Amino acid sequence: MPMAVIMNPGTRAALWMLGTLCSFTAMAIAGRELSADFGTFQILAVRSAIGLTLMVLLLSALGWHRITHADVTTHLLRNLAHYAGQFGWFFAIAYLPLAAVFAIEFTVPLWTLVFAALILKERITLVRVTALAVGLAGVMLILRPGGDLLQVAALAMLGGALAYGLSHTLTKKLAARHSALSILFYMMLIQLPLGLLPAWQDWAPLQTRHWPWFLLVGVTGLTAHYCMVRALALADASVVVPMDLLRLPLIALVGYLLYQERVDLWLVIGSGLIVAGNMLNVFWNRG
């Protein structure tokens, strides 16, 4: 009986999503700890160096034939957008409550709807427009004029969410011709110099106590997406996405326990609207 439960696809998808939740949470904690001693550019540079090293080791074992060299321009555009998204995320992690960062991040699927319509020519339906409007209403509540979160870090995270939306759309375009390993390899290869060049002038020395956090950021950056892909392979998006939304209450609890961060009513209501917009798109969008 226990073996039958473990082999159930829904249970296995839930376990993979648990890996996703733990990976994103660990990355946020590591990013917060590193931000006390390092700038965002340096964190991203070291993260990419670790990720590229892991990818080289993996491809050396599995075979470099998995890497294809087509669509270089799309790879470049995708990684410029993804890098901008990462910068906004890690920059915001240093200054905002973790729950606020994750709440704004959950607008990414809604921005992806817009970019998918513009680039991939996907249909704009009434449900998608409504989902986007509900999500944006949530953002407006979180970033309301006069609120504590209307600051540069929050705007950086909102810009990062927009950039992630473009990155996800270009990833979908690349996925038709490239393997996940190929996309990840180009991601680390292109983003390493993007972080190194601006970080070089203000490079801070890495001490022994920093390496566990850097390794955690580098490894979880790969495991989070890998676990998500495995979960989506086992269950429908309508099952996986609600599990991913559990990141929001989980990170709010972590922020409270580790950093004494409190969540106000406006953040709760705004987050609820952003989640509602995502759920509307997942469950009612059939057009």
N, C-alpha and C positions, 0 to 999 in steps of 0.2 A: 504493500500500500504506500509507504513513504516514497519508494522509487517511482511509482506511478504518478504521485503528486509532483515530484521533482521534474519528471519528463513532460508534464502538461505544458503546452506552449505558453498559455497565459501566465502560469507561475514562473516559467523561465524568463518571459519578458519582464515581469515584475522584478525579478532578481537582477536582470541587466539594468533596469531603470534605477534600482537601488545603487548600483555602481555609478550611474550617471549623477544621481543626487549627491552621493558622497564625494565624487570627483569635483563637482562644481563648488561644493561647500568648502572642501579642503583648499581648492585654488583661491577662493575668496579670503580665507584665513591667512594663507601664505602670502598673498598679495598685500594684505593689510600689515602683516608683520614686516615685510620687506620695505614697505613704503616709508618706514621710519628712518631708514638709512640710505635708500637709493631712490633716484628719480625714475619716472615711468619708462623713459627710453632705455635705461640700463636694465631694468627688470625684463622688458620685452626682448632685449638683445640676448641676455643670458638664457632666457626661456627658449628662444629660437635655437641657440647653440646646442642646448641640451636636447631639444626635439630633433634637430638635424642629426646629431650623433646617434640617437636611438633609431632614426629612420635608416641611416647608413648601415648600422649593424643588422637591422631587420632585413633590408633589401639584399645585403651580402649573403644572408642565410637563405632567403626565398628566391633570389634571382633578380638581376637588374632589368630583365626583359619586361618586367611589369611597368617600367617607366616609359611613357611615350612622349615624343617631343613635338607634337602638334599643338596648335592653339596657344602659342606662347603669349600672344597679346592678351588673350582672355585670362590666362593664368596671371599675368602681370596686373591687369585691372582688378581681378578678383582679390588678389593679395594686397593691393593698395587699399581697397575698401575694407578688407578684413583687418588689416593693420590699424586703420583708423578706428574701427570698432573696438579692437583690443585696447588701443590707447585710451579711448574714452572710458572703457570698463575699468582698467587698472587705475587710471587717474581718479575716477570717482570713488573707487574702493578706499582710497586714502583719506577721503574727506567726508563722505556721506555715510549715514547708517546703512548697513549691509542690506537691510530689507528694502530701502529706497532704491539702491542700485539694481537689485533683482527685479523690483516692480517695473522700473523703467525699461529694463532689458526685455521684459515680456511683451513689449510693443514690437519687437523684431518681426514676429510672424505677420503682424498687421502691415508693417512697412514692406515686407516681402510681397504681399498682395499687390501693392502699387507697382513695385519694380517688375514683378512677373507680368503684369499687364502691359507695361511699357516695353520690356525687352523681349519677353517670351510670347507676347500677344495673347496671354490668357484672358478669359472673359471677365469683365467687371460686372458682377451681379448685385442686386439690391442687398442681398445678405452680406456680401463683402463690404459694400459701402457702409452699411449699418454697423458691422463689426468694427470697422476702422473708426467710425464716428464715436462709438461707445468707448473704445480704447483711448482715443484722443481726449475724450472728456475726463477719463481717469488721470491722464497725464496733466491736464490743466488743473485738476484738483490738487495733485501732488506738488506741482510747481506754481501754485496760485500766487499772484502778486501779493507781497507782504508776508508770504510764508517763509519758514526757516530754510526750506530746500531750494528757494529760487536763488541759486548761486552758480558760479562758473562750473563747479564740478557736476552739478545736475544737468546743466546745458551740455557739458561735454559728454555725459552719459546718453543724453537724448540724441546728440549727433552721432555717438557711437552706435546707438540702436538703428539709426537710419543707415549707417555704413554697413552694419551687419545684414540689414535687409537686402542691400545691393549685393553683398558678398554671397548670401545664400542663393539669390537668384542666379548669379553667375556660376555658383557651384552646381546647381541643378543643370545648367547648360553644359558644363564640363563633364558631368557624370554620365552623359550619354555616350561619351567616347573614351573616358579615362577611368581607371580604377581608383578606389579610395586611397590606396597607397601612393599612387602617382600624384594625386591632388595634395595629399599631406606632405609629400616630399618637396614639391614645388613651393608649398606654403612656407616651410621652414627655410628653404634655400633662398627665396626672395625676401623674406621678412628679416633674416639675420642682418644683412647690410642696412636695411631700413632702420633698425634699432641701433646698430653700431655707430653709424656716421654721426647722428646727433648726440649720442651719449658719450662719445670719445672725449670731448673737451672737459666734461665734468665727471669723468669716470671715478667712482669710489672703490677703494680696495675691498675685495671680498675676504671675509674672515671665516674661520672654521664654523662658527655658529650660524653663518648665513647659508651654508651649502644645503642643509636639510630643507630649508624653505624654498631655495631655488630648485632643488631636485623635485620637490613636491609640485611646484608650479609647472615645471617642464613635463613631468610624467602625467599629471592630471589633465593637462591640456590635450593629451592624446587619448587617455582612457575615457574621458567624458564623452567625446564624440564617438569613440569606438563602441562604448556600451550603448549609446543611443541608437547607433546603426543596427546593432545586434537585436535590440528590443524591437525596432521597427520591422526587422525581418521576421519576427515571431508573432507580432500582433499588429492590428490596424492602428492607424494614427489616432483614431477616436478613443483607443484604449491607452496608448502611450502618452499622448499629450496631457491628459488630466494628471497622470502620475508625475510628469515633468513639472506641472504647476505646484506640486508639493514642495518644490524648492523654496517657494516664497515663505510659507510659515516656518519651514525648517531653518532658513537663514535668519529669520526674525528671532527665533529662539536662540540660535547660536550667538547673534549679536547681543542679545540681552544677557546671556550667561557669561560670555567672554569679555564684552566691552561695555556692559551696562547701558546698551542702547535701548531707548524706549520708542515705541511706535504710537504715534498720535492718531486721532480719529480720522483726520483728512487722508493720511497715508493708507489707512485701512480701507476707507471708502474708494479712494482712487485706485488702489491695487485691485479691489473687487471689481471695479468697472473694466480694468485692463484684462483681468482674468475672464470676465463675462464676454468681452469682445472676442477673445481667443476661443472660448467654448462655443460661442455663436457660430464662428466660422467653421469649427470642426464638426459640430453636430447638425447644423441646419443648412450649411452651404452644399447644395446639390446641383448648382447651375453650371 
